[in-house]
Amino acid sequence: PQITMSDPRHPVLSSREVDVIELMAAGDANRSIARKLSISEGTVKTHITHILRKLNASNRAEAVAYWLRR
């Protein structure tokens, strides 16, 4: 089992999830996020799924809105 540490920038999200949501908030598409973080697009989608679940967001826009408000 993989243990992920929470990021001091957010108590619920892992540091990689924070990296992903920050790029989402900057307007990056999944392909761009994948390229910038040197991960696959599938991995980006998995991180986004986890972010949505953890933030109880229905979609990407809602998660980004939450992130920018906090």
PQR file of N, CA, C, O and H, with PARSE charges and radii, in Angstrom:
ATOM      1  N   PRO A   1       0.833  -1.204   0.000 -0.5600 1.5000
ATOM      2  CA  PRO A   1       0.000   0.000   0.000  0.2800 2.0000
ATOM      3  C   PRO A   1       0.870   1.258   0.000  0.5500 1.7000
ATOM      4  O   PRO A   1       1.874   1.344   0.707 -0.5500 1.4000
ATOM      5  N   GLN A   2       0.464   2.204  -0.794 -0.4000 1.5000
ATOM      6  CA  GLN A   2       1.221   3.452  -0.888 -0.0000 2.0000
ATOM      7  C   GLN A   2       0.731   4.426   0.178  0.5500 1.7000
ATOM      8  O   GLN A   2      -0.471   4.653   0.320 -0.5500 1.4000
ATOM      9  H   GLN A   2      -0.352   2.134  -1.368  0.4000 1.0000
ATOM     10  N   ILE A   3       1.655   4.989   0.912 -0.4000 1.5000
ATOM     11  CA  ILE A   3       1.307   5.978   1.932 -0.0000 2.0000
ATOM     12  C   ILE A   3       1.631   7.349   1.370  0.5500 1.7000
ATOM     13  O   ILE A   3       2.771   7.623   0.996 -0.5500 1.4000
ATOM     14  H   ILE A   3       2.631   4.805   0.797  0.4000 1.0000
ATOM     15  N   THR A   4       0.620   8.212   1.310 -0.4000 1.5000
ATOM     16  CA  THR A   4       0.864   9.562   0.805 -0.0000 2.0000
ATOM     17  C   THR A   4       0.756  10.541   1.963  0.5500 1.7000
ATOM     18  O   THR A   4      -0.191  10.516   2.749 -0.5500 1.4000
ATOM     19  H   THR A   4      -0.306   7.989   1.614  0.4000 1.0000
ATOM     20  N   MET A   5       1.735  11.381   2.037 -0.4000 1.5000
ATOM     21  CA  MET A   5       1.747  12.402   3.077 -0.0000 2.0000
ATOM     22  C   MET A   5       0.919  13.584   2.600  0.5500 1.7000
ATOM     23  O   MET A   5       0.903  13.904   1.411 -0.5500 1.4000
ATOM     24  H   MET A   5       2.505  11.402   1.398  0.4000 1.0000
ATOM     25  N   SER A   6       0.233  14.227   3.532 -0.4000 1.5000
ATOM     26  CA  SER A   6      -0.495  15.422   3.131 -0.0000 2.0000
ATOM     27  C   SER A   6       0.499  16.563   2.927  0.5500 1.7000
ATOM     28  O   SER A   6       1.611  16.549   3.455 -0.5500 1.4000
ATOM     29  H   SER A   6       0.246  13.966   4.498  0.4000 1.0000
ATOM     30  N   ASP A   7       0.076  17.522   2.168 -0.4000 1.5000
ATOM     31  CA  ASP A   7       0.922  18.656   1.822 -0.0000 2.0000
ATOM     32  C   ASP A   7       0.589  19.804   2.767  0.5500 1.7000
ATOM     33  O   ASP A   7      -0.587  20.027   3.053 -0.5500 1.4000
ATOM     34  H   ASP A   7      -0.828  17.534   1.740  0.4000 1.0000
ATOM     35  N   PRO A   8       1.585  20.543   3.261 -0.5600 1.5000
ATOM     36  CA  PRO A   8       1.274  21.657   4.149  0.2800 2.0000
ATOM     37  C   PRO A   8       0.413  22.726   3.469  0.5500 1.7000
ATOM     38  O   PRO A   8      -0.209  23.547   4.143 -0.5500 1.4000
ATOM     39  N   ARG A   9       0.382  22.712   2.125 -0.4000 1.5000
ATOM     40  CA  ARG A   9      -0.451  23.681   1.413 -0.0000 2.0000
ATOM     41  C   ARG A   9      -1.928  23.317   1.487  0.5500 1.7000
ATOM     42  O   ARG A   9      -2.790  24.164   1.253 -0.5500 1.4000
ATOM     43  H   ARG A   9       0.887  22.045   1.578  0.4000 1.0000
ATOM     44  N   HIS A  10      -2.222  22.059   1.813 -0.4000 1.5000
ATOM     45  CA  HIS A  10      -3.612  21.625   1.982 -0.0000 2.0000
ATOM     46  C   HIS A  10      -3.616  20.349   2.814  0.5500 1.7000
ATOM     47  O   HIS A  10      -2.887  19.408   2.499 -0.5500 1.4000
ATOM     48  H   HIS A  10      -1.521  21.371   2.003  0.4000 1.0000
ATOM     49  N   PRO A  11      -4.432  20.297   3.881 -0.5600 1.5000
ATOM     50  CA  PRO A  11      -4.393  19.160   4.804  0.2800 2.0000
ATOM     51  C   PRO A  11      -4.933  17.845   4.239  0.5500 1.7000
ATOM     52  O   PRO A  11      -4.613  16.780   4.766 -0.5500 1.4000
ATOM     53  N   VAL A  12      -5.749  17.896   3.171 -0.4000 1.5000
ATOM     54  CA  VAL A  12      -6.388  16.690   2.653 -0.0000 2.0000
ATOM     55  C   VAL A  12      -5.667  16.132   1.430  0.5500 1.7000
ATOM     56  O   VAL A  12      -5.568  14.915   1.268 -0.5500 1.4000
ATOM     57  H   VAL A  12      -6.008  18.761   2.742  0.4000 1.0000
ATOM     58  N   LEU A  13      -5.168  17.004   0.578 -0.4000 1.5000
ATOM     59  CA  LEU A  13      -4.555  16.575  -0.680 -0.0000 2.0000
ATOM     60  C   LEU A  13      -3.079  16.220  -0.500  0.5500 1.7000
ATOM     61  O   LEU A  13      -2.374  16.822   0.309 -0.5500 1.4000
ATOM     62  H   LEU A  13      -5.248  17.992   0.709  0.4000 1.0000
ATOM     63  N   SER A  14      -2.633  15.237  -1.267 -0.4000 1.5000
ATOM     64  CA  SER A  14      -1.209  14.905  -1.278 -0.0000 2.0000
ATOM     65  C   SER A  14      -0.457  16.015  -2.007  0.5500 1.7000
ATOM     66  O   SER A  14      -1.073  16.848  -2.673 -0.5500 1.4000
ATOM     67  H   SER A  14      -3.207  14.748  -1.924  0.4000 1.0000
ATOM     68  N   SER A  15       0.848  16.033  -1.887 -0.4000 1.5000
ATOM     69  CA  SER A  15       1.621  17.089  -2.544 -0.0000 2.0000
ATOM     70  C   SER A  15       1.474  17.013  -4.066  0.5500 1.7000
ATOM     71  O   SER A  15       1.450  18.051  -4.728 -0.5500 1.4000
ATOM     72  H   SER A  15       1.349  15.357  -1.346  0.4000 1.0000
ATOM     73  N   ARG A  16       1.377  15.809  -4.631 -0.4000 1.5000
ATOM     74  CA  ARG A  16       1.213  15.685  -6.080 -0.0000 2.0000
ATOM     75  C   ARG A  16      -0.176  16.171  -6.501  0.5500 1.7000
ATOM     76  O   ARG A  16      -0.327  16.792  -7.552 -0.5500 1.4000
ATOM     77  H   ARG A  16       1.398  14.966  -4.093  0.4000 1.0000
ATOM     78  N   GLU A  17      -1.175  15.889  -5.687 -0.4000 1.5000
ATOM     79  CA  GLU A  17      -2.527  16.384  -5.982 -0.0000 2.0000
ATOM     80  C   GLU A  17      -2.561  17.909  -5.930  0.5500 1.7000
ATOM     81  O   GLU A  17      -3.252  18.542  -6.728 -0.5500 1.4000
ATOM     82  H   GLU A  17      -1.052  15.384  -4.832  0.4000 1.0000
ATOM     83  N   VAL A  18      -1.828  18.495  -5.006 -0.4000 1.5000
ATOM     84  CA  VAL A  18      -1.726  19.958  -4.950 -0.0000 2.0000
ATOM     85  C   VAL A  18      -1.062  20.472  -6.225  0.5500 1.7000
ATOM     86  O   VAL A  18      -1.513  21.463  -6.800 -0.5500 1.4000
ATOM     87  H   VAL A  18      -1.267  17.981  -4.357  0.4000 1.0000
ATOM     88  N   ASP A  19       0.000  19.808  -6.672 -0.4000 1.5000
ATOM     89  CA  ASP A  19       0.658  20.208  -7.924 -0.0000 2.0000
ATOM     90  C   ASP A  19      -0.343  20.182  -9.073  0.5500 1.7000
ATOM     91  O   ASP A  19      -0.390  21.108  -9.882 -0.5500 1.4000
ATOM     92  H   ASP A  19       0.366  19.003  -6.206  0.4000 1.0000
ATOM     93  N   VAL A  20      -1.142  19.124  -9.141 -0.4000 1.5000
ATOM     94  CA  VAL A  20      -2.120  18.971 -10.225 -0.0000 2.0000
ATOM     95  C   VAL A  20      -3.189  20.050 -10.152  0.5500 1.7000
ATOM     96  O   VAL A  20      -3.501  20.677 -11.164 -0.5500 1.4000
ATOM     97  H   VAL A  20      -1.104  18.371  -8.483  0.4000 1.0000
ATOM     98  N   ILE A  21      -3.756  20.277  -8.972 -0.4000 1.5000
ATOM     99  CA  ILE A  21      -4.851  21.257  -8.887 -0.0000 2.0000
ATOM    100  C   ILE A  21      -4.344  22.677  -9.130  0.5500 1.7000
ATOM    101  O   ILE A  21      -5.082  23.516  -9.647 -0.5500 1.4000
ATOM    102  H   ILE A  21      -3.502  19.768  -8.149  0.4000 1.0000
ATOM    103  N   GLU A  22      -3.097  22.954  -8.764 -0.4000 1.5000
ATOM    104  CA  GLU A  22      -2.555  24.280  -9.052 -0.0000 2.0000
ATOM    105  C   GLU A  22      -2.431  24.496 -10.559  0.5500 1.7000
ATOM    106  O   GLU A  22      -2.698  25.590 -11.055 -0.5500 1.4000
ATOM    107  H   GLU A  22      -2.497  22.273  -8.344  0.4000 1.0000
ATOM    108  N   LEU A  23      -2.027  23.456 -11.284 -0.4000 1.5000
ATOM    109  CA  LEU A  23      -1.945  23.565 -12.741 -0.0000 2.0000
ATOM    110  C   LEU A  23      -3.346  23.623 -13.355  0.5500 1.7000
ATOM    111  O   LEU A  23      -3.564  24.329 -14.340 -0.5500 1.4000
ATOM    112  H   LEU A  23      -1.811  22.567 -10.880  0.4000 1.0000
ATOM    113  N   MET A  24      -4.292  22.885 -12.776 -0.4000 1.5000
ATOM    114  CA  MET A  24      -5.681  22.988 -13.235 -0.0000 2.0000
ATOM    115  C   MET A  24      -6.179  24.422 -13.067  0.5500 1.7000
ATOM    116  O   MET A  24      -6.810  24.980 -13.965 -0.5500 1.4000
ATOM    117  H   MET A  24      -4.115  22.311 -11.976  0.4000 1.0000
ATOM    118  N   ALA A  25      -5.888  25.008 -11.906 -0.4000 1.5000
ATOM    119  CA  ALA A  25      -6.327  26.375 -11.615 -0.0000 2.0000
ATOM    120  C   ALA A  25      -5.676  27.383 -12.561  0.5500 1.7000
ATOM    121  O   ALA A  25      -6.243  28.441 -12.836 -0.5500 1.4000
ATOM    122  H   ALA A  25      -5.376  24.555 -11.177  0.4000 1.0000
ATOM    123  N   ALA A  26      -4.487  27.049 -13.055 -0.4000 1.5000
ATOM    124  CA  ALA A  26      -3.798  27.925 -14.010 -0.0000 2.0000
ATOM    125  C   ALA A  26      -4.346  27.751 -15.425  0.5500 1.7000
ATOM    126  O   ALA A  26      -3.932  28.452 -16.349 -0.5500 1.4000
ATOM    127  H   ALA A  26      -4.027  26.190 -12.832  0.4000 1.0000
ATOM    128  N   GLY A  27      -5.283  26.806 -15.590 -0.4000 1.5000
ATOM    129  CA  GLY A  27      -5.913  26.611 -16.886 -0.0000 2.0000
ATOM    130  C   GLY A  27      -5.300  25.535 -17.748  0.5500 1.7000
ATOM    131  O   GLY A  27      -5.666  25.392 -18.915 -0.5500 1.4000
ATOM    132  H   GLY A  27      -5.619  26.236 -14.840  0.4000 1.0000
ATOM    133  N   ASP A  28      -4.373  24.773 -17.193 -0.4000 1.5000
ATOM    134  CA  ASP A  28      -3.727  23.721 -17.980 -0.0000 2.0000
ATOM    135  C   ASP A  28      -4.672  22.552 -18.229  0.5500 1.7000
ATOM    136  O   ASP A  28      -5.445  22.168 -17.352 -0.5500 1.4000
ATOM    137  H   ASP A  28      -4.076  24.889 -16.246  0.4000 1.0000
ATOM    138  N   ALA A  29      -4.603  21.996 -19.419 -0.4000 1.5000
ATOM    139  CA  ALA A  29      -5.334  20.777 -19.772 -0.0000 2.0000
ATOM    140  C   ALA A  29      -4.553  19.572 -19.254  0.5500 1.7000
ATOM    141  O   ALA A  29      -3.380  19.686 -18.900 -0.5500 1.4000
ATOM    142  H   ALA A  29      -3.974  22.308 -20.132  0.4000 1.0000
ATOM    143  N   ASN A  30      -5.217  18.418 -19.214 -0.4000 1.5000
ATOM    144  CA  ASN A  30      -4.574  17.208 -18.698 -0.0000 2.0000
ATOM    145  C   ASN A  30      -3.253  16.907 -19.405  0.5500 1.7000
ATOM    146  O   ASN A  30      -2.276  16.540 -18.753 -0.5500 1.4000
ATOM    147  H   ASN A  30      -6.170  18.326 -19.501  0.4000 1.0000
ATOM    148  N   ARG A  31      -3.211  17.057 -20.711 -0.4000 1.5000
ATOM    149  CA  ARG A  31      -1.989  16.762 -21.470 -0.0000 2.0000
ATOM    150  C   ARG A  31      -0.843  17.664 -21.020  0.5500 1.7000
ATOM    151  O   ARG A  31       0.290  17.210 -20.859 -0.5500 1.4000
ATOM    152  H   ARG A  31      -4.004  17.356 -21.241  0.4000 1.0000
ATOM    153  N   SER A  32      -1.145  18.937 -20.820 -0.4000 1.5000
ATOM    154  CA  SER A  32      -0.138  19.905 -20.382 -0.0000 2.0000
ATOM    155  C   SER A  32       0.337  19.593 -18.957  0.5500 1.7000
ATOM    156  O   SER A  32       1.529  19.664 -18.656 -0.5500 1.4000
ATOM    157  H   SER A  32      -2.066  19.306 -20.950  0.4000 1.0000
ATOM    158  N   ILE A  33      -0.612  19.250 -18.095 -0.4000 1.5000
ATOM    159  CA  ILE A  33      -0.262  18.883 -16.715 -0.0000 2.0000
ATOM    160  C   ILE A  33       0.667  17.673 -16.733  0.5500 1.7000
ATOM    161  O   ILE A  33       1.682  17.647 -16.037 -0.5500 1.4000
ATOM    162  H   ILE A  33      -1.580  19.192 -18.340  0.4000 1.0000
ATOM    163  N   ALA A  34       0.312  16.680 -17.532 -0.4000 1.5000
ATOM    164  CA  ALA A  34       1.130  15.466 -17.632 -0.0000 2.0000
ATOM    165  C   ALA A  34       2.548  15.798 -18.086  0.5500 1.7000
ATOM    166  O   ALA A  34       3.527  15.298 -17.533 -0.5500 1.4000
ATOM    167  H   ALA A  34      -0.512  16.701 -18.098  0.4000 1.0000
ATOM    168  N   ARG A  35       2.634  16.639 -19.090 -0.4000 1.5000
ATOM    169  CA  ARG A  35       3.955  17.006 -19.618 -0.0000 2.0000
ATOM    170  C   ARG A  35       4.765  17.755 -18.549  0.5500 1.7000
ATOM    171  O   ARG A  35       5.939  17.451 -18.335 -0.5500 1.4000
ATOM    172  H   ARG A  35       1.838  17.044 -19.539  0.4000 1.0000
ATOM    173  N   LYS A  36       4.147  18.720 -17.890 -0.4000 1.5000
ATOM    174  CA  LYS A  36       4.862  19.533 -16.894 -0.0000 2.0000
ATOM    175  C   LYS A  36       5.318  18.716 -15.691  0.5500 1.7000
ATOM    176  O   LYS A  36       6.367  18.993 -15.110 -0.5500 1.4000
ATOM    177  H   LYS A  36       3.194  18.967 -18.065  0.4000 1.0000
ATOM    178  N   LEU A  37       4.528  17.703 -15.316 -0.4000 1.5000
ATOM    179  CA  LEU A  37       4.865  16.906 -14.141 -0.0000 2.0000
ATOM    180  C   LEU A  37       5.572  15.597 -14.494  0.5500 1.7000
ATOM    181  O   LEU A  37       5.893  14.802 -13.611 -0.5500 1.4000
ATOM    182  H   LEU A  37       3.676  17.477 -15.788  0.4000 1.0000
ATOM    183  N   SER A  38       5.810  15.379 -15.786 -0.4000 1.5000
ATOM    184  CA  SER A  38       6.470  14.154 -16.266 -0.0000 2.0000
ATOM    185  C   SER A  38       5.747  12.895 -15.810  0.5500 1.7000
ATOM    186  O   SER A  38       6.364  11.943 -15.332 -0.5500 1.4000
ATOM    187  H   SER A  38       5.548  16.025 -16.504  0.4000 1.0000
ATOM    188  N   ILE A  39       4.421  12.909 -15.970 -0.4000 1.5000
ATOM    189  CA  ILE A  39       3.591  11.744 -15.672 -0.0000 2.0000
ATOM    190  C   ILE A  39       2.665  11.518 -16.855  0.5500 1.7000
ATOM    191  O   ILE A  39       2.565  12.372 -17.736 -0.5500 1.4000
ATOM    192  H   ILE A  39       3.920  13.682 -16.359  0.4000 1.0000
ATOM    193  N   SER A  40       1.988  10.378 -16.885 -0.4000 1.5000
ATOM    194  CA  SER A  40       1.083  10.088 -17.999 -0.0000 2.0000
ATOM    195  C   SER A  40      -0.244  10.834 -17.821  0.5500 1.7000
ATOM    196  O   SER A  40      -0.599  11.249 -16.718 -0.5500 1.4000
ATOM    197  H   SER A  40       2.069   9.684 -16.169  0.4000 1.0000
ATOM    198  N   GLU A  41      -0.964  10.992 -18.934 -0.4000 1.5000
ATOM    199  CA  GLU A  41      -2.288  11.608 -18.859 -0.0000 2.0000
ATOM    200  C   GLU A  41      -3.222  10.765 -17.997  0.5500 1.7000
ATOM    201  O   GLU A  41      -4.073  11.303 -17.290 -0.5500 1.4000
ATOM    202  H   GLU A  41      -0.675  10.655 -19.830  0.4000 1.0000
ATOM    203  N   GLY A  42      -3.065   9.458 -18.054 -0.4000 1.5000
ATOM    204  CA  GLY A  42      -3.882   8.574 -17.218 -0.0000 2.0000
ATOM    205  C   GLY A  42      -3.643   8.827 -15.741  0.5500 1.7000
ATOM    206  O   GLY A  42      -4.580   8.792 -14.943 -0.5500 1.4000
ATOM    207  H   GLY A  42      -2.373   9.021 -18.628  0.4000 1.0000
ATOM    208  N   THR A  43      -2.399   9.081 -15.375 -0.4000 1.5000
ATOM    209  CA  THR A  43      -2.070   9.385 -13.977 -0.0000 2.0000
ATOM    210  C   THR A  43      -2.675  10.727 -13.566  0.5500 1.7000
ATOM    211  O   THR A  43      -3.154  10.876 -12.442 -0.5500 1.4000
ATOM    212  H   THR A  43      -1.639   9.110 -16.023  0.4000 1.0000
ATOM    213  N   VAL A  44      -2.651  11.694 -14.470 -0.4000 1.5000
ATOM    214  CA  VAL A  44      -3.291  12.991 -14.196 -0.0000 2.0000
ATOM    215  C   VAL A  44      -4.769  12.763 -13.921  0.5500 1.7000
ATOM    216  O   VAL A  44      -5.308  13.306 -12.957 -0.5500 1.4000
ATOM    217  H   VAL A  44      -2.262  11.573 -15.383  0.4000 1.0000
ATOM    218  N   LYS A  45      -5.431  11.970 -14.752 -0.4000 1.5000
ATOM    219  CA  LYS A  45      -6.867  11.706 -14.572 -0.0000 2.0000
ATOM    220  C   LYS A  45      -7.146  11.033 -13.235  0.5500 1.7000
ATOM    221  O   LYS A  45      -8.140  11.331 -12.574 -0.5500 1.4000
ATOM    222  H   LYS A  45      -4.994  11.528 -15.535  0.4000 1.0000
ATOM    223  N   THR A  46      -6.248  10.114 -12.842 -0.4000 1.5000
ATOM    224  CA  THR A  46      -6.401   9.458 -11.539 -0.0000 2.0000
ATOM    225  C   THR A  46      -6.273  10.475 -10.412  0.5500 1.7000
ATOM    226  O   THR A  46      -7.062  10.458  -9.467 -0.5500 1.4000
ATOM    227  H   THR A  46      -5.440   9.872 -13.380  0.4000 1.0000
ATOM    228  N   HIS A  47      -5.282  11.361 -10.505 -0.4000 1.5000
ATOM    229  CA  HIS A  47      -5.121  12.399  -9.477 -0.0000 2.0000
ATOM    230  C   HIS A  47      -6.359  13.285  -9.428  0.5500 1.7000
ATOM    231  O   HIS A  47      -6.823  13.636  -8.344 -0.5500 1.4000
ATOM    232  H   HIS A  47      -4.641  11.375 -11.272  0.4000 1.0000
ATOM    233  N   ILE A  48      -6.899  13.650 -10.585 -0.4000 1.5000
ATOM    234  CA  ILE A  48      -8.087  14.508 -10.623 -0.0000 2.0000
ATOM    235  C   ILE A  48      -9.280  13.798  -9.985  0.5500 1.7000
ATOM    236  O   ILE A  48     -10.055  14.417  -9.256 -0.5500 1.4000
ATOM    237  H   ILE A  48      -6.522  13.365 -11.466  0.4000 1.0000
ATOM    238  N   THR A  49      -9.427  12.508 -10.256 -0.4000 1.5000
ATOM    239  CA  THR A  49     -10.507  11.735  -9.627 -0.0000 2.0000
ATOM    240  C   THR A  49     -10.374  11.784  -8.108  0.5500 1.7000
ATOM    241  O   THR A  49     -11.362  11.979  -7.400 -0.5500 1.4000
ATOM    242  H   THR A  49      -8.798  12.005 -10.848  0.4000 1.0000
ATOM    243  N   HIS A  50      -9.151  11.606  -7.610 -0.4000 1.5000
ATOM    244  CA  HIS A  50      -8.922  11.653  -6.157 -0.0000 2.0000
ATOM    245  C   HIS A  50      -9.199  13.049  -5.606  0.5500 1.7000
ATOM    246  O   HIS A  50      -9.792  13.192  -4.536 -0.5500 1.4000
ATOM    247  H   HIS A  50      -8.349  11.448  -8.185  0.4000 1.0000
ATOM    248  N   ILE A  51      -8.774  14.072  -6.332 -0.4000 1.5000
ATOM    249  CA  ILE A  51      -9.012  15.456  -5.903 -0.0000 2.0000
ATOM    250  C   ILE A  51     -10.513  15.725  -5.794  0.5500 1.7000
ATOM    251  O   ILE A  51     -10.980  16.270  -4.794 -0.5500 1.4000
ATOM    252  H   ILE A  51      -8.293  13.956  -7.201  0.4000 1.0000
ATOM    253  N   LEU A  52     -11.261  15.341  -6.825 -0.4000 1.5000
ATOM    254  CA  LEU A  52     -12.708  15.569  -6.815 -0.0000 2.0000
ATOM    255  C   LEU A  52     -13.350  14.869  -5.623  0.5500 1.7000
ATOM    256  O   LEU A  52     -14.196  15.444  -4.938 -0.5500 1.4000
ATOM    257  H   LEU A  52     -10.882  14.898  -7.637  0.4000 1.0000
ATOM    258  N   ARG A  53     -12.947  13.630  -5.379 -0.4000 1.5000
ATOM    259  CA  ARG A  53     -13.512  12.869  -4.262 -0.0000 2.0000
ATOM    260  C   ARG A  53     -13.163  13.535  -2.932  0.5500 1.7000
ATOM    261  O   ARG A  53     -14.036  13.717  -2.083 -0.5500 1.4000
ATOM    262  H   ARG A  53     -12.260  13.163  -5.935  0.4000 1.0000
ATOM    263  N   LYS A  54     -11.893  13.899  -2.747 -0.4000 1.5000
ATOM    264  CA  LYS A  54     -11.453  14.482  -1.474 -0.0000 2.0000
ATOM    265  C   LYS A  54     -12.074  15.847  -1.199  0.5500 1.7000
ATOM    266  O   LYS A  54     -12.347  16.189  -0.049 -0.5500 1.4000
ATOM    267  H   LYS A  54     -11.185  13.750  -3.437  0.4000 1.0000
ATOM    268  N   LEU A  55     -12.297  16.629  -2.260 -0.4000 1.5000
ATOM    269  CA  LEU A  55     -12.880  17.965  -2.079 -0.0000 2.0000
ATOM    270  C   LEU A  55     -14.393  17.943  -2.202  0.5500 1.7000
ATOM    271  O   LEU A  55     -15.042  18.984  -2.099 -0.5500 1.4000
ATOM    272  H   LEU A  55     -12.075  16.351  -3.195  0.4000 1.0000
ATOM    273  N   ASN A  56     -14.958  16.763  -2.422 -0.4000 1.5000
ATOM    274  CA  ASN A  56     -16.399  16.600  -2.600 -0.0000 2.0000
ATOM    275  C   ASN A  56     -16.906  17.507  -3.725  0.5500 1.7000
ATOM    276  O   ASN A  56     -17.954  18.142  -3.606 -0.5500 1.4000
ATOM    277  H   ASN A  56     -14.431  15.918  -2.506  0.4000 1.0000
ATOM    278  N   ALA A  57     -16.147  17.553  -4.808 -0.4000 1.5000
ATOM    279  CA  ALA A  57     -16.496  18.393  -5.953 -0.0000 2.0000
ATOM    280  C   ALA A  57     -17.116  17.522  -7.043  0.5500 1.7000
ATOM    281  O   ALA A  57     -16.724  16.370  -7.229 -0.5500 1.4000
ATOM    282  H   ALA A  57     -15.296  17.037  -4.905  0.4000 1.0000
ATOM    283  N   SER A  58     -18.084  18.083  -7.755 -0.4000 1.5000
ATOM    284  CA  SER A  58     -18.770  17.350  -8.820 -0.0000 2.0000
ATOM    285  C   SER A  58     -17.967  17.328 -10.115  0.5500 1.7000
ATOM    286  O   SER A  58     -18.098  16.410 -10.925 -0.5500 1.4000
ATOM    287  H   SER A  58     -18.402  19.019  -7.603  0.4000 1.0000
ATOM    288  N   ASN A  59     -17.145  18.339 -10.298 -0.4000 1.5000
ATOM    289  CA  ASN A  59     -16.392  18.435 -11.549 -0.0000 2.0000
ATOM    290  C   ASN A  59     -15.133  19.274 -11.326  0.5500 1.7000
ATOM    291  O   ASN A  59     -14.905  19.828 -10.250 -0.5500 1.4000
ATOM    292  H   ASN A  59     -17.039  19.085  -9.641  0.4000 1.0000
ATOM    293  N   ARG A  60     -14.345  19.343 -12.365 -0.4000 1.5000
ATOM    294  CA  ARG A  60     -13.070  20.052 -12.340 -0.0000 2.0000
ATOM    295  C   ARG A  60     -13.238  21.534 -11.989  0.5500 1.7000
ATOM    296  O   ARG A  60     -12.471  22.081 -11.196 -0.5500 1.4000
ATOM    297  H   ARG A  60     -14.530  18.893 -13.239  0.4000 1.0000
ATOM    298  N   ALA A  61     -14.245  22.177 -12.586 -0.4000 1.5000
ATOM    299  CA  ALA A  61     -14.467  23.605 -12.332 -0.0000 2.0000
ATOM    300  C   ALA A  61     -14.797  23.862 -10.865  0.5500 1.7000
ATOM    301  O   ALA A  61     -14.328  24.838 -10.278 -0.5500 1.4000
ATOM    302  H   ALA A  61     -14.867  21.733 -13.231  0.4000 1.0000
ATOM    303  N   GLU A  62     -15.592  22.997 -10.287 -0.4000 1.5000
ATOM    304  CA  GLU A  62     -15.953  23.152  -8.872 -0.0000 2.0000
ATOM    305  C   GLU A  62     -14.721  22.975  -7.979  0.5500 1.7000
ATOM    306  O   GLU A  62     -14.546  23.709  -7.006 -0.5500 1.4000
ATOM    307  H   GLU A  62     -15.973  22.205 -10.764  0.4000 1.0000
ATOM    308  N   ALA A  63     -13.881  22.013  -8.307 -0.4000 1.5000
ATOM    309  CA  ALA A  63     -12.657  21.794  -7.527 -0.0000 2.0000
ATOM    310  C   ALA A  63     -11.735  23.008  -7.623  0.5500 1.7000
ATOM    311  O   ALA A  63     -11.167  23.442  -6.620 -0.5500 1.4000
ATOM    312  H   ALA A  63     -14.023  21.417  -9.097  0.4000 1.0000
ATOM    313  N   VAL A  64     -11.589  23.553  -8.827 -0.4000 1.5000
ATOM    314  CA  VAL A  64     -10.732  24.730  -9.017 -0.0000 2.0000
ATOM    315  C   VAL A  64     -11.312  25.929  -8.278  0.5500 1.7000
ATOM    316  O   VAL A  64     -10.567  26.694  -7.665 -0.5500 1.4000
ATOM    317  H   VAL A  64     -12.050  23.200  -9.641  0.4000 1.0000
ATOM    318  N   ALA A  65     -12.627  26.103  -8.327 -0.4000 1.5000
ATOM    319  CA  ALA A  65     -13.269  27.222  -7.614 -0.0000 2.0000
ATOM    320  C   ALA A  65     -12.991  27.109  -6.113  0.5500 1.7000
ATOM    321  O   ALA A  65     -12.669  28.100  -5.457 -0.5500 1.4000
ATOM    322  H   ALA A  65     -13.231  25.481  -8.825  0.4000 1.0000
ATOM    323  N   TYR A  66     -13.119  25.897  -5.579 -0.4000 1.5000
ATOM    324  CA  TYR A  66     -12.809  25.675  -4.168 -0.0000 2.0000
ATOM    325  C   TYR A  66     -11.355  26.035  -3.879  0.5500 1.7000
ATOM    326  O   TYR A  66     -11.056  26.723  -2.904 -0.5500 1.4000
ATOM    327  H   TYR A  66     -13.381  25.092  -6.111  0.4000 1.0000
ATOM    328  N   TRP A  67     -10.466  25.563  -4.734 -0.4000 1.5000
ATOM    329  CA  TRP A  67      -9.035  25.784  -4.538 -0.0000 2.0000
ATOM    330  C   TRP A  67      -8.708  27.269  -4.542  0.5500 1.7000
ATOM    331  O   TRP A  67      -7.914  27.732  -3.722 -0.5500 1.4000
ATOM    332  H   TRP A  67     -10.709  25.004  -5.527  0.4000 1.0000
ATOM    333  N   LEU A  68      -9.306  28.012  -5.448 -0.4000 1.5000
ATOM    334  CA  LEU A  68      -8.994  29.446  -5.559 -0.0000 2.0000
ATOM    335  C   LEU A  68      -9.613  30.252  -4.408  0.5500 1.7000
ATOM    336  O   LEU A  68      -9.109  31.322  -4.069 -0.5500 1.4000
ATOM    337  H   LEU A  68      -9.950  27.636  -6.114  0.4000 1.0000
ATOM    338  N   ARG A  69     -10.691  29.755  -3.810 -0.4000 1.5000
ATOM    339  CA  ARG A  69     -11.349  30.453  -2.694 -0.0000 2.0000
ATOM    340  C   ARG A  69     -10.645  30.246  -1.361  0.5500 1.7000
ATOM    341  O   ARG A  69     -10.706  31.106  -0.483 -0.5500 1.4000
ATOM    342  H   ARG A  69     -11.101  28.885  -4.085  0.4000 1.0000
ATOM    343  N   ARG A  70      -9.984  29.119  -1.211 -0.4000 1.5000
ATOM    344  CA  ARG A  70      -9.488  28.753   0.116 -0.0000 2.0000
ATOM    345  C   ARG A  70      -8.461  29.694   0.675  0.5500 1.7000
ATOM    346  O   ARG A  70      -7.973  29.485   1.786 -0.5500 1.4000
ATOM    347  H   ARG A  70      -9.935  28.420  -1.925  0.4000 1.0000
TER
END
